[in-house]
Amino acid sequence: MSTIDIDTDTGAARATLLYLLTNHADDRQPLYDTLALQRPLYRDESGTWMISSYRLAKTVLNSTEFSNRAPSAGSGALQDTAGILDMMLFQSADHHHRLRQVFAPLFSRTRMAMLREFVQADLAALFEQIPDPTHFDLVAQVAQRLPVLTICRLLGMNVSDTSRLVSASLSAIRLISFAPLQPHEHIQSVTQTMAFMSELNGYMPGVLSLLRESNAQSDEQVQHARPGVKEMNEALEGTTYRELLVNVLLMFIAGYGTTMLSIGNSVCEALRRPGLWRSLVANPASVPEVLRELMRVEPAVHILIRYAVRVVTLDGVSIKAGERVALLIAAANRDPAEFERPDEIRVDRGRGNALAFGAGMHGCIGVALARMQLEALFAALIERMPDVTLAASGRDANPRLQEGCFRGYRELWLASGCAGQQ
């Protein structure tokens, strides 16, 4: 089991990690279907182990024998000057658990209900501001704006600062995306990220006050882990200011970036299937179940990277300590061994748990917030523009965005003849 040899028109070159992290112009679904079916585990030309099997991907995500940290992380020219490795994203076991306890109360059911009201109001305002509702770019008008408004409200930050904050955060997104960077590009991204963290520092008193307030609300059921108030406060007190700051950075960029991409991906996938969109208009109550399927077939995070902590054997293949493993989440979510007729959007799937938000210890802490925003957006589109369609077609229409592991749309042009209908 050395390098992949796919004798199809997708080509072996497209099955390398470098290609999948950098190329934005292709239609990935045929390749992912081929990989999930023919090559569930293989090694690409760089020596990276590529996993497209749902079963194996979930095994790795649930295993303590794989880490998010590269063995040599923080050394040499790529030294972690910005402190990115202090993010819970790169922590294991006790450290990750402690940091998750600190931030979990922000996602309580009570806070989600409060934020839902803001999201609905923000969506109404954003749709009203669209210059030409009969032909518009959903990414520019809504997908780039709604998530940053929401994440600012989540963290108690001033929503009037959203444009500047998004612009300042882009380098930090590059650093956690596993996008291949030259040393000078890495240094530039670190410098810009540190400048953004200096700006976030001014918001920290309010964020810390919000965290303590959230931790004190013992009558709320927290969505994740549900630690007790004493346990949460101990976790907060045991966390350094630097750790808090860099994880506020993570909350901001993850909450903004992945939700923005999920909006474009899910809307485009729904409108590519006119029958599906008509069924949603006829039955809006089915939106939550349909969205789970849409994010399964086109997740915002296509790939997750892990490193073997020690020698691990998967399906008879020995993976050495320190070797890199790329979990092709978008392929695993189309694995026919787990999802019957994987290309179909089915609300009645009796089994299967898509990996769009990861799994195991590092499953997305903000999954409830992301789903809530997408549900509200779909509800708004159905109500205001039930006849909405994809406006552009052809090779260059709706260009894709590829930033390392993240994948979405730079533009998504929609058309509607009854815009503004109430």
PLY file of the C-alpha trace (Angstrom):
ply
format ascii 1.0
element vertex 422
property float x
property float y
property float z
element edge 421
property int vertex1
property int vertex2
end_header
0.00 0.00 0.00
2.33 2.74 -1.25
1.11 5.60 -3.42
-2.39 5.56 -4.83
-3.06 4.26 -8.32
-6.51 5.30 -9.49
-7.18 4.40 -13.10
-10.00 6.89 -13.63
-10.35 10.35 -15.12
-9.92 11.87 -11.65
-6.20 11.02 -11.84
-3.76 9.99 -9.15
-2.29 13.50 -8.93
-5.55 14.81 -7.50
-5.40 12.32 -4.63
-2.36 13.89 -2.94
-2.65 15.96 0.22
-0.92 18.95 -1.40
-3.45 19.04 -4.21
-6.41 18.71 -1.88
-5.13 21.53 0.36
-4.43 23.98 -2.44
-6.58 23.39 -5.53
-9.89 25.24 -5.55
-11.21 24.87 -9.09
-12.28 21.26 -9.30
-15.42 19.32 -8.46
-14.26 17.10 -5.63
-17.28 14.85 -5.28
-16.35 12.31 -8.00
-12.86 12.01 -6.53
-14.15 11.60 -2.99
-16.63 8.96 -4.14
-13.80 7.05 -5.83
-11.52 7.28 -2.79
-14.16 6.20 -0.30
-15.02 3.19 -2.44
-11.60 2.13 -3.79
-8.89 3.51 -1.48
-10.06 3.81 2.14
-6.44 3.93 3.36
-3.38 4.75 1.27
-0.15 6.70 1.35
0.35 9.64 -0.97
3.62 10.69 -2.61
4.56 12.89 0.38
4.30 9.96 2.79
1.04 11.18 4.34
-1.48 8.48 5.19
-4.81 9.39 3.57
-8.00 8.02 5.11
-11.31 8.22 3.27
-13.09 5.42 5.14
-15.75 6.63 7.58
-14.97 3.81 10.00
-11.24 4.49 10.04
-11.67 8.27 10.22
-13.94 7.98 13.23
-11.52 5.51 14.83
-8.68 8.03 14.53
-10.82 10.92 15.82
-11.80 8.91 18.89
-8.29 7.62 19.57
-5.75 9.05 22.02
-3.00 7.52 19.87
-3.25 10.41 17.42
-2.51 14.08 18.16
-3.34 17.39 16.48
0.25 18.53 17.08
3.05 17.81 14.66
6.05 16.23 16.47
8.28 19.15 15.45
5.70 21.90 15.97
7.17 25.12 17.27
10.74 24.52 16.15
13.01 26.25 13.68
11.67 28.77 11.18
8.09 27.84 12.01
8.38 28.56 15.73
5.00 29.14 17.32
5.63 32.76 18.29
1.94 33.61 18.23
1.06 30.85 20.71
-1.33 29.13 18.32
-0.53 25.76 19.91
-2.17 26.99 23.13
-5.52 26.72 21.37
-7.71 23.88 22.61
-7.64 22.72 19.00
-4.06 21.51 19.54
-4.35 20.32 23.13
-4.77 16.77 24.33
-6.48 15.12 27.29
-6.53 17.20 30.49
-5.52 20.54 28.95
-8.17 20.29 26.26
-10.81 19.29 28.81
-9.95 22.25 31.03
-10.11 24.78 28.21
-13.35 23.32 26.92
-14.88 23.67 30.38
-13.97 27.35 30.42
-15.72 28.16 27.14
-18.59 25.63 27.19
-20.96 27.91 29.19
-20.97 30.38 26.29
-22.97 27.76 24.39
-25.67 27.08 26.98
-29.24 26.60 25.77
-30.29 29.90 27.32
-27.56 31.80 25.49
-28.36 30.00 22.22
-32.00 31.08 22.54
-30.91 34.68 23.14
-28.54 34.62 20.19
-31.22 33.12 17.92
-33.28 36.30 18.37
-30.29 38.42 17.31
-29.56 36.15 14.35
-33.12 36.45 13.08
-33.02 40.24 13.45
-29.60 40.45 11.78
-30.81 38.32 8.87
-33.83 40.56 8.35
-31.55 43.61 8.25
-29.03 41.94 5.91
-31.72 40.92 3.42
-33.17 44.43 3.48
-29.72 45.84 2.65
-29.22 43.73 -0.49
-29.01 46.29 -3.36
-30.71 44.09 -5.96
-32.62 41.20 -4.35
-33.38 39.70 -7.77
-29.68 39.01 -8.41
-27.11 39.03 -5.61
-24.03 37.34 -4.18
-25.10 35.49 -1.04
-21.49 35.25 0.20
-20.84 38.99 0.06
-24.27 40.07 1.27
-25.00 37.50 3.97
-22.51 34.65 4.50
-19.57 36.98 5.23
-21.63 39.17 7.54
-23.98 37.05 9.63
-21.38 34.80 11.32
-19.13 37.65 12.42
-22.10 39.53 13.89
-23.05 36.36 15.75
-19.58 35.58 17.05
-19.14 39.16 18.25
-22.40 38.86 20.18
-21.30 35.48 21.55
-18.09 37.02 22.90
-19.62 40.32 23.99
-17.67 42.30 21.39
-18.81 45.46 19.64
-20.66 44.53 16.42
-19.71 47.84 14.83
-16.12 46.55 14.60
-16.94 43.48 12.49
-15.37 44.53 9.18
-12.05 45.44 10.75
-12.00 42.31 12.89
-12.62 40.00 9.95
-9.86 41.61 7.89
-7.42 41.36 10.79
-8.26 37.70 11.46
-7.50 36.25 8.01
-3.85 35.43 8.77
-4.85 33.50 11.87
-7.21 31.42 9.76
-4.31 30.58 7.45
-2.21 29.43 10.38
-4.76 26.86 11.57
-5.83 25.75 8.08
-2.75 23.59 7.35
-2.38 25.52 4.10
1.19 25.00 2.83
3.14 28.18 3.61
6.65 29.19 2.70
8.76 30.31 5.70
8.35 33.99 4.79
4.58 33.53 4.40
4.43 31.84 7.79
6.38 34.65 9.43
4.09 37.26 7.84
0.99 35.37 9.00
2.39 35.09 12.54
3.18 38.81 12.62
-0.32 39.73 11.44
-1.90 37.26 13.86
0.00 38.76 16.77
-1.24 42.20 15.74
-4.79 40.85 15.73
-4.27 39.35 19.18
-3.11 42.75 20.42
-6.39 44.17 19.17
-8.36 41.36 20.81
-6.58 42.18 24.04
-8.68 45.32 24.30
-11.86 43.22 24.33
-10.64 40.75 26.96
-12.03 42.48 30.09
-15.52 42.18 28.64
-14.95 38.61 27.48
-13.60 37.57 30.89
-16.59 39.18 32.61
-18.91 37.28 30.26
-17.13 33.99 30.96
-17.41 34.46 34.73
-21.06 35.44 34.41
-21.78 32.41 32.24
-19.93 30.12 34.65
-21.99 31.45 37.57
-25.33 30.58 35.99
-25.75 27.19 37.61
-29.35 26.72 36.51
-28.39 26.46 32.85
-27.68 23.22 31.09
-24.47 23.55 29.13
-24.55 21.99 25.65
-21.16 20.31 25.96
-19.75 18.38 28.92
-22.10 20.06 31.44
-19.49 20.63 34.16
-20.58 21.89 37.55
-20.17 25.54 38.50
-17.30 24.82 40.89
-15.50 22.72 38.28
-15.96 25.41 35.63
-14.65 28.16 37.92
-11.63 26.05 38.85
-10.91 25.53 35.16
-11.19 29.27 34.53
-8.93 30.16 37.43
-6.40 27.54 36.31
-6.13 29.01 32.81
-3.50 31.60 32.01
-4.40 34.91 30.44
-2.41 33.95 27.35
-4.41 30.73 26.98
-7.67 32.65 27.34
-6.60 35.19 24.74
-5.52 32.67 22.12
-8.69 30.64 22.63
-10.85 33.73 22.23
-8.98 34.09 18.94
-9.95 30.50 18.12
-13.61 31.13 19.00
-13.61 34.13 16.68
-11.94 32.64 13.62
-13.59 29.22 13.86
-17.01 30.70 14.59
-16.71 33.10 11.68
-14.84 31.11 9.04
-16.47 27.69 9.14
-20.01 29.07 9.41
-19.41 31.42 6.48
-18.27 28.49 4.35
-21.09 26.24 5.56
-23.68 28.81 4.48
-22.43 28.93 0.90
-21.86 25.18 0.68
-25.28 24.24 2.05
-27.30 26.76 0.06
-25.51 25.87 -3.18
-25.98 22.15 -2.59
-29.69 22.63 -1.85
-30.29 24.76 -4.95
-28.38 22.32 -7.18
-31.25 19.96 -6.38
-34.42 21.88 -7.39
-36.68 19.12 -6.12
-35.06 19.34 -2.72
-35.50 23.10 -2.52
-39.18 22.82 -3.49
-39.68 20.23 -0.75
-38.09 22.60 1.78
-40.40 25.41 0.72
-43.38 23.06 1.10
-42.16 21.71 4.44
-39.87 24.19 6.28
-39.97 21.99 9.38
-37.63 19.58 7.59
-34.81 22.16 7.40
-32.77 20.89 10.42
-32.66 17.30 9.12
-31.92 18.38 5.55
-29.12 20.66 6.74
-27.39 17.75 8.45
-27.35 15.97 5.12
-26.23 19.03 3.16
-23.30 19.55 5.51
-22.49 15.86 5.24
-22.06 15.97 1.45
-20.32 19.38 1.42
-18.66 20.16 4.75
-16.74 23.37 5.35
-13.80 21.39 6.74
-12.87 18.83 4.10
-9.75 17.48 5.82
-8.52 17.01 9.38
-4.84 16.39 10.12
-3.55 14.13 12.87
-0.13 12.67 13.84
0.54 9.23 15.27
1.76 9.48 18.86
3.14 5.93 18.74
3.10 3.02 16.32
-0.53 2.38 15.38
-1.97 -0.39 13.25
-5.06 0.36 11.16
-6.53 -2.46 9.09
-3.20 -4.27 9.08
-1.21 -1.17 8.07
1.46 0.05 10.48
1.64 3.82 10.94
4.85 4.92 12.63
5.12 7.41 15.47
5.18 10.96 14.11
3.70 10.09 10.72
1.00 12.38 9.40
-2.54 11.18 8.79
-5.02 13.16 6.68
-8.65 12.36 7.38
-10.58 13.14 4.21
-13.79 14.06 6.02
-15.62 14.98 2.82
-14.82 11.51 1.43
-15.64 9.67 4.66
-19.03 11.41 4.68
-19.69 9.81 1.28
-18.54 6.32 2.26
-21.21 3.91 0.98
-20.25 1.47 3.73
-21.76 3.96 6.20
-24.19 6.01 4.09
-26.38 4.13 1.66
-26.62 6.00 -1.68
-24.38 8.74 -0.24
-25.10 11.33 -2.95
-28.77 11.46 -1.97
-30.10 13.93 0.59
-32.22 11.75 2.84
-33.87 12.88 6.06
-34.74 9.31 6.98
-31.23 7.93 7.38
-31.53 5.45 10.19
-27.81 5.20 10.85
-24.64 7.09 10.22
-23.28 10.13 11.97
-21.59 12.52 9.58
-18.23 13.99 10.54
-18.91 17.55 9.35
-18.16 18.85 12.86
-15.52 16.27 13.71
-15.94 13.68 16.46
-14.40 12.61 19.73
-12.61 14.96 22.08
-12.11 17.63 19.43
-15.68 17.67 18.14
-16.74 21.25 17.42
-17.72 23.09 20.60
-19.85 25.54 18.59
-21.91 23.03 16.60
-25.21 24.22 18.10
-24.42 27.84 17.21
-23.47 26.98 13.63
-26.58 24.87 13.04
-28.79 27.55 14.54
-27.46 30.19 12.13
-27.92 27.95 9.10
-31.44 26.99 10.16
-32.35 30.66 10.57
-30.83 31.54 7.19
-32.74 28.79 5.38
-35.95 29.87 7.10
-35.37 33.45 5.96
-34.65 32.40 2.37
-37.73 30.18 2.24
-39.93 32.96 3.58
-38.53 35.82 1.51
-37.40 34.11 -1.69
-39.18 30.77 -2.13
-38.38 30.79 -5.86
-34.64 31.43 -5.38
-32.28 29.71 -7.81
-28.57 29.62 -8.62
-28.11 32.60 -10.93
-24.80 31.68 -12.52
-23.67 28.56 -14.34
-20.58 27.39 -16.17
-16.99 26.67 -15.28
-16.10 30.09 -13.87
-19.37 30.77 -12.07
-19.38 30.84 -8.28
-15.61 30.39 -7.79
-14.54 28.05 -5.01
-12.39 29.05 -2.07
-9.70 26.67 -0.81
-7.71 27.65 2.26
-5.95 24.50 3.37
-8.48 22.23 5.07
-11.29 24.76 4.59
-13.42 24.75 1.44
-16.34 26.87 0.30
-17.34 29.59 -2.16
-15.83 32.99 -2.82
-19.08 34.01 -4.51
-22.53 32.43 -4.73
-24.87 34.29 -7.06
-28.60 33.81 -6.53
-31.66 35.00 -8.46
-35.20 35.51 -7.22
-38.31 36.88 -8.85
-40.27 37.44 -5.67
-37.62 38.95 -3.41
-38.97 40.67 -0.36
-42.15 38.60 -0.25
-43.42 38.27 3.31
0 1
1 2
2 3
3 4
4 5
5 6
6 7
7 8
8 9
9 10
10 11
11 12
12 13
13 14
14 15
15 16
16 17
17 18
18 19
19 20
20 21
21 22
22 23
23 24
24 25
25 26
26 27
27 28
28 29
29 30
30 31
31 32
32 33
33 34
34 35
35 36
36 37
37 38
38 39
39 40
40 41
41 42
42 43
43 44
44 45
45 46
46 47
47 48
48 49
49 50
50 51
51 52
52 53
53 54
54 55
55 56
56 57
57 58
58 59
59 60
60 61
61 62
62 63
63 64
64 65
65 66
66 67
67 68
68 69
69 70
70 71
71 72
72 73
73 74
74 75
75 76
76 77
77 78
78 79
79 80
80 81
81 82
82 83
83 84
84 85
85 86
86 87
87 88
88 89
89 90
90 91
91 92
92 93
93 94
94 95
95 96
96 97
97 98
98 99
99 100
100 101
101 102
102 103
103 104
104 105
105 106
106 107
107 108
108 109
109 110
110 111
111 112
112 113
113 114
114 115
115 116
116 117
117 118
118 119
119 120
120 121
121 122
122 123
123 124
124 125
125 126
126 127
127 128
128 129
129 130
130 131
131 132
132 133
133 134
134 135
135 136
136 137
137 138
138 139
139 140
140 141
141 142
142 143
143 144
144 145
145 146
146 147
147 148
148 149
149 150
150 151
151 152
152 153
153 154
154 155
155 156
156 157
157 158
158 159
159 160
160 161
161 162
162 163
163 164
164 165
165 166
166 167
167 168
168 169
169 170
170 171
171 172
172 173
173 174
174 175
175 176
176 177
177 178
178 179
179 180
180 181
181 182
182 183
183 184
184 185
185 186
186 187
187 188
188 189
189 190
190 191
191 192
192 193
193 194
194 195
195 196
196 197
197 198
198 199
199 200
200 201
201 202
202 203
203 204
204 205
205 206
206 207
207 208
208 209
209 210
210 211
211 212
212 213
213 214
214 215
215 216
216 217
217 218
218 219
219 220
220 221
221 222
222 223
223 224
224 225
225 226
226 227
227 228
228 229
229 230
230 231
231 232
232 233
233 234
234 235
235 236
236 237
237 238
238 239
239 240
240 241
241 242
242 243
243 244
244 245
245 246
246 247
247 248
248 249
249 250
250 251
251 252
252 253
253 254
254 255
255 256
256 257
257 258
258 259
259 260
260 261
261 262
262 263
263 264
264 265
265 266
266 267
267 268
268 269
269 270
270 271
271 272
272 273
273 274
274 275
275 276
276 277
277 278
278 279
279 280
280 281
281 282
282 283
283 284
284 285
285 286
286 287
287 288
288 289
289 290
290 291
291 292
292 293
293 294
294 295
295 296
296 297
297 298
298 299
299 300
300 301
301 302
302 303
303 304
304 305
305 306
306 307
307 308
308 309
309 310
310 311
311 312
312 313
313 314
314 315
315 316
316 317
317 318
318 319
319 320
320 321
321 322
322 323
323 324
324 325
325 326
326 327
327 328
328 329
329 330
330 331
331 332
332 333
333 334
334 335
335 336
336 337
337 338
338 339
339 340
340 341
341 342
342 343
343 344
344 345
345 346
346 347
347 348
348 349
349 350
350 351
351 352
352 353
353 354
354 355
355 356
356 357
357 358
358 359
359 360
360 361
361 362
362 363
363 364
364 365
365 366
366 367
367 368
368 369
369 370
370 371
371 372
372 373
373 374
374 375
375 376
376 377
377 378
378 379
379 380
380 381
381 382
382 383
383 384
384 385
385 386
386 387
387 388
388 389
389 390
390 391
391 392
392 393
393 394
394 395
395 396
396 397
397 398
398 399
399 400
400 401
401 402
402 403
403 404
404 405
405 406
406 407
407 408
408 409
409 410
410 411
411 412
412 413
413 414
414 415
415 416
416 417
417 418
418 419
419 420
420 421
